[in-house]
Amino acid sequence: MQFLFIVKPSYLDCLSFAYFCILSNPKHEIFSEPEMTDKTIPINKKFKNVLLEIKDKTFSRLELISTTEQLLRLTNIQAKRFVSRNIHVLTSRKLLVAIGGKNNRGYRITPE
């Protein structure tokens, strides 16, 4: 989607010029929808099974830890470390989104 702006030079300030430059760049289409890719992203198979056990759309870290303890038969500390590692990996790849504040944090799987 291309836009054509005709602006008199006397009315063009710095911010407007920067915005004009960004919009005229074909790499920055702000109105385009995200595209699905065929790229597969590897995740830990055991953590995938833990995520499949949780039926809610939004889940807490404590739910993940308790499910991991039961499903994989890990100690509490092992489960915390396992969950922390995998949450970090998935949030850095933007497959999980953190919702809420620090003391009331939940996670949601992104639709992609």
Backbone as a ProteinNet text record, in pm:
[ID]
protein_1_A
[PRIMARY]
MQFLFIVKPSYLDCLSFAYFCILSNPKHEIFSEPEMTDKTIPINKKFKNVLLEIKDKTFSRLELISTTEQLLRLTNIQAKRFVSRNIHVLTSRKLLVAIGGKNNRGYRITPE
[TERTIARY]
84.7	0	90.3	78.1	159.6	72.2	129	60	140	70.1	136	92.2	189.7	161.4	219.5	139	187.2	177.3	294	299.7	387.6	342.4	425.3	546.7	665.3	786.7	784.2	711.8	709.7	633.7	544.2	466.2	524.5	636.4	694.7	797.6	764.6	860.7	939.9	1028.4	1118.8	1043.9	948.8	876.1	790.5	729.3	648.6	735.2	852.9	944.6	988.9	1018.7	1059	944.2	823.1	706.9	685	703	689.9	793.2	916.4	1021.9	991.4	939.5	906.2	793	690.3	577.2	614	709.1	745.5	839.3	893.6	979.9	892.6	912.2	825.3	841.7	949.8	968.5	876.5	829.1	746.9	602.2	532.5	390.3	317	266.9	206.7	66.2	4.4	-131.7	-140.3	-27.6	-31.1	-55.8	-116.4	-142.9	-24.7	2.2	114	88	193.4	181.3	225.7	157.7	197.1	315.9	408.4	524.2	523.4	595.8	609.1	728.1	795	912.9	871.4	932.7	904.5	1003.4	953.6	1037	1044.1	1163.5	1174.4	1154.1	1073.8	1059.5	1083	1106.9	1131.8	1007.6	1025.5	912	840.4	917.2	855.5	773.9	827.6	754.5	629.5	637.9	520.9	410	446.5	347.4	286.8	368.3	317.7	217.2	249.7	158.3	27.6	36.1	-86	-176.2	-118.4	-197.5	-280.7	-231.9	-302.3	-408.1	-531.2	-643.9	-679.1	-632.2	-669.1	-594.3	-654.4	-586.3	-474.2	-497.9	-398.1	-362.5	-234.3	-190.3	-77	-59.7	44.2	166.5	275	398.6	379.3	301.6	276.9	200.7	106.1	35.6	131.8	221.8	320.9	412.1	453.9	544.3	475.6	353.3	283.6	253.3	216.7	191.6	320.2	430.9	560.1	601.3	580.4	613.9	537.1	408.4	324.7	353.5	364.8	378.2	517.1	620.5	757.7	824.2	753.1	803.5	938.3	937.2	1055.4	1033.5	1143.7	1131.6	1086.7	1050.9	1003.2	1110.1	1233.6	1342.2	1371.6	1372.8	1395.6	1284.7	1160.8	1047.5	1053.5	1090.3	1102.1	1206.4	1320.9	1427.9	1388.7	1324.9	1279.1	1179.3	1081.8	979.4	1041.6	1131.2	1195.1	1273.4	1349.9	1427.6	1337.8	1232.7	1146.1	1059.8	1017.7	943.8	1034.2	1157.9	1252	1271.5	1287.8	1308.4	1186.6	1068.5	947	910.5	937.2	908.9	1009.5	1133.4	1231.8	1202.2	1137.5	1096.6	956.3	897.5	764.6	653.7	668.8	564	476.1	528	451.9	451	340.1	328	296.4	372.7	347.9	235.5	145	30.1	25.6	3.5	-9.6	120.4	110.5	225.4	318.2	418.4	521.7	465.8	377.1	322.7	200.2	146.4	25.6	45.3	156.9	191.7	128.8	74.5	20.4	84	67.8	125.2	17.1	29.2	-64	15.9	-24.6	40.5	-5.8	87.5	50.2	-20.3	-109.7	-186.3	-102.6	16.5	99.6	151.7
-115.5	0	123.1	204.3	324	447.6	546.9	673.2	782.8	880.9	994.4	1119.2	1185.4	1307.3	1425.2	1524.9	1648.2	1754.7	1802.6	1898.1	2014.2	2133.7	2250.8	2247.6	2274.2	2267.5	2357.7	2468.5	2558.2	2497.4	2400.7	2338.7	2206.2	2167.5	2037.8	2053.9	2008.5	2014.4	1883.6	1872	1756.5	1625.4	1622.7	1499.3	1456.9	1552.8	1520.2	1463.9	1520.4	1471	1328	1300	1164.1	1066.2	1104.9	1019.4	996.1	1099.4	1088.6	991.4	998.9	909	763.8	741.7	605.4	549	628.8	580.4	557.6	633.5	616.3	498.3	441.8	324.9	201	123.8	8	-103.7	-103.4	-206.2	-184.8	-62.8	-29.7	-10.7	-120	-110.8	-130.7	-21.9	-29.2	-86.1	-94.3	-143.9	-287.8	-352.8	-490.2	-586.2	-698.2	-798.4	-892.9	-948.8	-1041.5	-1166.5	-1216	-1332.3	-1456.9	-1566	-1693.6	-1746.2	-1807.3	-1862.9	-2014.5	-2078.8	-2224.1	-2264.7	-2166.1	-2194.3	-2262.6	-2376	-2444.5	-2397.5	-2382	-2337.7	-2451.2	-2503.3	-2616.7	-2573.3	-2649.3	-2626.8	-2760.6	-2754	-2872.7	-2962.4	-3091.3	-3183.8	-3203.7	-3208.3	-3227.1	-3104	-2985.2	-2862.4	-2850.9	-2898.4	-2898.9	-2984.6	-3099.1	-3185	-3117.5	-3042.1	-2967.7	-2862.4	-2790.2	-2688	-2750.1	-2868.4	-2934.6	-2979.5	-3004.7	-3044.4	-2929.1	-2807.3	-2689.8	-2647	-2641.6	-2615.6	-2467.6	-2385.3	-2243.5	-2167.9	-2056.4	-1970.5	-1892.8	-1850.3	-1778.5	-1864	-1880.2	-1965	-1897.3	-1934.8	-1873.9	-1964.5	-1908.1	-1983.9	-2095.5	-2067.1	-2168.5	-2288.6	-2262.7	-2372.9	-2457.9	-2391.7	-2464.8	-2548.6	-2490.6	-2561.8	-2683.9	-2666.7	-2780.8	-2889.7	-2850.5	-2949.1	-3021.7	-2947.7	-3007.9	-3107.2	-3071.3	-3162.2	-3293	-3282.4	-3402.5	-3484.9	-3416.6	-3486.2	-3547.1	-3470.7	-3516.6	-3574.3	-3569.5	-3620.7	-3557.2	-3425.7	-3347.8	-3289.2	-3252.3	-3181.3	-3038.9	-2967.4	-2830.5	-2742.4	-2752.7	-2669.1	-2705.9	-2835.5	-2877.4	-2826.4	-2833.4	-2787	-2635.7	-2559.3	-2413.4	-2376.6	-2442.3	-2413	-2453.4	-2568	-2616.3	-2518.6	-2476.6	-2383.2	-2248	-2198.6	-2068.6	-2069.6	-2176.3	-2187.1	-2184	-2263.1	-2274.3	-2151.1	-2086.4	-1960.3	-1854.8	-1849.3	-1751.6	-1776.3	-1901.3	-1933.8	-1894.7	-1929.1	-1902.1	-1754.2	-1680.4	-1535.9	-1463.1	-1508.6	-1442.5	-1468.7	-1580.8	-1610.3	-1560	-1490.1	-1429.2	-1531.3	-1648.7	-1749.4	-1745.5	-1688.4	-1664.8	-1515.6	-1467.1	-1326.4	-1317.6	-1235.7	-1214.9	-1113.5	-1143.9	-1056.8	-1026.6	-902.5	-865.2	-814.3	-773.8	-718.1	-825	-780.6	-871.2	-974.1	-933.5	-1025	-1101.5	-1062.1	-1126.2	-1159	-1220.5	-1245	-1373	-1363.9	-1479.8	-1487.6	-1597.6	-1616.5	-1665.4	-1623.8	-1664.4	-1704.1	-1812	-1855.4	-1765.2	-1716.3	-1628.5	-1707.8	-1644.2	-1717.9	-1764	-1711.9	-1752.6	-1887.6
0	0	0	-100.3	-112.4	-92.6	-26.4	-4.9	-74.1	-123.9	-185.2	-109.1	-48.6	26.2	-49.6	-66.8	-128.1	-20.3	23.7	133.9	90.7	122	94.7	185.1	135.3	217.3	339.9	336.5	451.6	569.2	544.2	649.9	699.5	647.9	680.4	791.6	911.9	1021.7	1026.4	1123	1132.1	1152.1	1245.6	1272.4	1154.7	1089.4	972.4	861	844.8	741.8	772.7	900	938.9	914.4	950.3	928.5	779.2	700	555.2	499.4	549.7	501.9	538.9	658.4	701.3	616	591.3	512.7	366.9	315.2	175.1	154.1	263.3	252.2	234.7	127.3	104.3	206.5	283.8	385.7	505.2	526.1	642.1	599.8	582.5	554.3	685.2	740.8	873	871.3	756	749.3	700.3	683.3	634.8	751.2	721.4	823.8	832.7	951	963.1	879.9	818.9	732.8	807.3	780.5	837.8	756.9	826.6	758.8	773.4	685.6	691.9	777.5	835.6	916.3	1046.4	1075.4	1200.6	1306.3	1425.3	1536.4	1636.5	1659.7	1751.9	1897.3	1969.6	2112.9	2182.9	2310.5	2390.4	2388.5	2354.7	2342.8	2476.3	2583.6	2715.6	2755	2723	2755.4	2668.2	2546.2	2458.7	2520	2575.7	2641.2	2763.3	2836.2	2952.7	2906.4	2798.2	2746.8	2697.3	2639.8	2592	2706.2	2823.9	2940.7	2996.1	2978.4	3031.3	2930.2	2974.2	2883.8	2871.9	2965.4	2965.5	2856.7	2813.7	2717.4	2784.9	2908.1	2985.8	3106.3	3131	3240.3	3314.8	3440	3522.6	3526.7	3575.2	3591.1	3694.1	3799.4	3901.3	3845.4	3754.9	3690	3608.1	3537.1	3457.7	3547.1	3658	3749.3	3809.2	3856.6	3917.8	3815	3694.2	3588.8	3551.1	3547.1	3515.6	3623.2	3749.2	3859.1	3846.9	3817.5	3810	3685	3571.7	3444.2	3424.8	3458.7	3435.1	3559	3671.6	3799.3	3836.5	3839.6	3878.5	4017.1	4081.8	4208.7	4180.2	4285.6	4269.7	4205.6	4251.2	4197.2	4052.8	4021.4	3883.5	3791.9	3839.4	3760.1	3738.4	3843.1	3829.5	3725.4	3730.7	3634.8	3492.9	3480.6	3350.3	3288.5	3368.8	3320.6	3287.3	3371.8	3347.1	3216.4	3193.7	3069.8	2947.9	2951.5	2834.5	2813.1	2920.3	2904.9	2842.9	2887.5	2831	2680.8	2642.7	2500.8	2418.4	2466.2	2389.3	2385.8	2493.4	2490.4	2402.8	2399.2	2312.6	2165.4	2136.1	1997.9	1967.8	2063.5	2052.9	2028.3	2089.7	2084	2207.3	2315	2437.3	2464.4	2514.5	2549.9	2698.5	2770.2	2912.5	2929.1	3020.1	3045.9	3194.8	3229.4	3369.4	3427.9	3554.7	3624.2	3678.2	3750	3799.6	3897.5	3986.1	4085.5	4037.1	3924	3871.5	3723.3	3691.5	3552.7	3501.7	3381.8	3313.2	3175.3	3110.3	2977.3	2883.9	2758.8	2655.8	2531.8	2468	2345	2232.5	2151.9	2042.3	1934.4	1859.9	1758.4	1640.2	1622.9	1510.2	1539.8
[MASK]
++++++++++++++++++++++++++++++++++++++++++++++++++++++++++++++++++++++++++++++++++++++++++++++++++++++++++++++++

